[in-house]
């Protein structure tokens, strides 16, 4: 109650000293302009090209044959990029229809002309060490080559070198 009396006294003093009340313009709401969205573009169809006639099984077989032709000359990644199909789909198709893709050269041994002679000499030495009774591990250590090189040469020359020695 005391506050309202004080406020009224302050207002009376203000007007008595010549003060005037000024009414300010308030806030006016203006809505945002309507958004303009571009027209939707037609979706591009991804996947294998459609086969025109036949039953569902015939269409699937025709698609598998087309991918098998590509698999003879392409890696799975290259075929995937050419067809616009995920690699998993192509791997599944290859597994179901019994064909394989060309393997990629990434990280694999690429033979050089002078490697043939070196590999032949290593193959002879590997056979000699096997005949002496050394394990694969000991043979790789004595030849100072890696296990991958050892496995590659054994596979390339058809050497029968067991991974583990049989214990008596």
C-alpha positions as CSV (number, residue, x, y, z in Angstrom):
1,X,0.0,0.0,0.0
2,X,2.8,2.3,0.9
3,X,4.4,1.8,-2.6
4,X,1.3,2.8,-4.5
5,X,1.0,6.1,-2.4
6,X,4.6,6.9,-3.1
7,X,4.1,6.2,-6.8
8,X,1.1,8.5,-7.0
9,X,3.0,11.2,-5.2
10,X,5.9,10.9,-7.7
11,X,3.5,11.0,-10.7
12,X,1.8,14.2,-9.3
13,X,5.2,15.9,-8.8
14,X,6.3,15.0,-12.3
15,X,3.2,16.5,-13.9
16,X,3.3,19.5,-11.6
17,X,6.9,20.3,-12.8
18,X,5.7,20.3,-16.5
19,X,6.4,16.8,-17.5
20,X,4.4,15.2,-20.3
21,X,3.5,11.6,-20.9
22,X,4.8,10.3,-24.3
23,X,3.3,7.2,-25.8
24,X,5.8,5.2,-27.8
25,X,4.8,3.0,-30.7
26,X,4.7,-0.6,-29.8
27,X,6.1,-3.7,-31.6
28,X,4.3,-4.8,-34.8
29,X,4.5,-8.4,-35.9
30,X,5.5,-9.1,-39.4
31,X,5.5,-12.8,-40.5
32,X,8.6,-14.1,-42.3
33,X,8.2,-14.3,-46.1
34,X,7.0,-17.7,-47.4
35,X,9.9,-20.1,-48.3
36,X,10.4,-21.0,-51.9
37,X,11.4,-24.6,-52.4
38,X,12.8,-25.8,-55.7
39,X,10.7,-28.3,-57.6
40,X,11.8,-31.9,-56.8
41,X,14.0,-33.4,-59.4
42,X,13.2,-36.9,-60.7
43,X,15.1,-39.7,-58.9
44,X,17.7,-41.6,-60.9
45,X,17.2,-45.3,-60.8
46,X,20.2,-47.0,-59.4
47,X,21.1,-50.6,-59.8
48,X,21.4,-53.1,-62.7
49,X,19.7,-52.2,-65.9
50,X,16.3,-53.8,-66.1
51,X,15.8,-56.9,-68.2
52,X,12.8,-56.5,-70.4
53,X,11.1,-59.9,-70.8
54,X,10.8,-63.2,-69.0
55,X,9.9,-64.5,-65.6
56,X,11.5,-63.3,-62.4
57,X,14.1,-66.2,-62.4
58,X,15.0,-65.6,-66.0
59,X,15.6,-61.9,-65.3
60,X,17.7,-62.7,-62.3
61,X,19.7,-65.2,-64.4
62,X,20.2,-62.7,-67.2
63,X,21.5,-60.1,-64.7
64,X,23.9,-62.6,-63.1
65,X,25.2,-63.5,-66.5
66,X,25.8,-59.8,-67.3
67,X,27.7,-59.3,-64.0
68,X,29.7,-62.6,-64.6
69,X,30.9,-61.1,-67.9
70,X,32.1,-58.0,-66.2
71,X,33.7,-60.1,-63.4
72,X,35.9,-61.8,-65.9
73,X,37.7,-58.4,-66.6
74,X,36.9,-56.2,-63.6
75,X,37.4,-56.1,-59.9
76,X,34.2,-55.9,-57.7
77,X,34.9,-52.2,-57.0
78,X,35.2,-51.4,-60.7
79,X,32.0,-53.3,-61.5
80,X,30.2,-51.6,-58.6
81,X,31.2,-48.1,-59.9
82,X,30.3,-49.0,-63.5
83,X,26.8,-50.3,-62.6
84,X,26.1,-48.1,-59.6
85,X,25.4,-51.1,-57.4
86,X,26.8,-51.7,-53.9
87,X,29.7,-54.1,-53.7
88,X,27.9,-56.2,-51.2
89,X,25.2,-56.9,-53.7
90,X,27.7,-57.9,-56.3
91,X,29.6,-60.2,-53.9
92,X,26.3,-61.8,-53.0
93,X,25.4,-62.3,-56.6
94,X,28.8,-63.8,-57.3
95,X,28.5,-66.2,-54.4
96,X,25.0,-67.4,-55.4
97,X,25.9,-67.9,-59.0
98,X,29.4,-69.3,-58.6
99,X,31.7,-66.8,-60.3
100,X,34.5,-64.6,-58.9
101,X,35.8,-61.1,-59.7
102,X,39.3,-60.3,-60.8
103,X,41.4,-59.7,-57.7
104,X,42.8,-56.3,-57.2
105,X,46.5,-55.7,-57.3
106,X,46.5,-53.6,-54.2
107,X,49.0,-55.0,-51.7
108,X,49.8,-58.1,-53.6
109,X,53.2,-59.1,-55.0
110,X,53.8,-57.9,-58.5
111,X,56.4,-60.0,-60.2
112,X,59.5,-58.4,-61.8
113,X,61.5,-60.1,-64.6
114,X,64.5,-60.7,-62.3
115,X,62.3,-62.2,-59.5
116,X,61.8,-65.4,-61.4
117,X,65.5,-66.4,-61.0
118,X,65.6,-65.3,-57.4
119,X,62.4,-67.2,-56.6
120,X,63.8,-70.4,-58.3
121,X,66.9,-70.2,-56.2
122,X,64.9,-69.7,-53.0
123,X,62.7,-72.6,-53.9
124,X,65.8,-74.9,-54.2
125,X,67.1,-73.6,-50.8
126,X,63.6,-74.1,-49.2
127,X,63.5,-77.7,-50.4
128,X,67.0,-78.3,-49.1
129,X,66.1,-76.9,-45.7
130,X,62.8,-78.9,-45.6
131,X,64.8,-82.1,-46.4
132,X,67.2,-81.2,-43.5
133,X,64.1,-81.3,-41.2
134,X,63.8,-77.5,-40.4
135,X,60.4,-76.1,-39.6
136,X,59.0,-73.3,-41.7
137,X,59.7,-70.8,-39.1
138,X,63.4,-71.8,-38.8
139,X,63.7,-71.9,-42.6
140,X,62.4,-68.3,-43.0
141,X,64.8,-67.2,-40.3
142,X,67.8,-68.9,-41.9
143,X,66.8,-67.5,-45.4
144,X,66.1,-64.1,-43.9
145,X,62.8,-63.8,-45.8
146,X,59.3,-63.1,-44.5
147,X,56.5,-65.6,-44.0
148,X,54.5,-64.1,-46.9
149,X,57.4,-64.6,-49.3
150,X,57.9,-68.1,-48.0
151,X,54.2,-69.0,-48.5
152,X,54.2,-67.4,-52.0
153,X,57.2,-69.4,-53.2
154,X,55.9,-72.7,-51.7
155,X,52.6,-72.1,-53.5
156,X,54.2,-71.0,-56.7
157,X,56.6,-74.0,-57.0
158,X,54.2,-76.6,-55.4
159,X,56.6,-77.4,-52.5
160,X,55.1,-79.8,-49.9
161,X,56.3,-78.0,-46.7
162,X,54.0,-78.7,-43.7
163,X,53.3,-75.8,-41.4
164,X,53.9,-77.9,-38.3
165,X,56.1,-80.9,-37.9
166,X,54.4,-84.1,-36.7
167,X,55.5,-85.1,-33.3
168,X,56.2,-88.8,-32.6
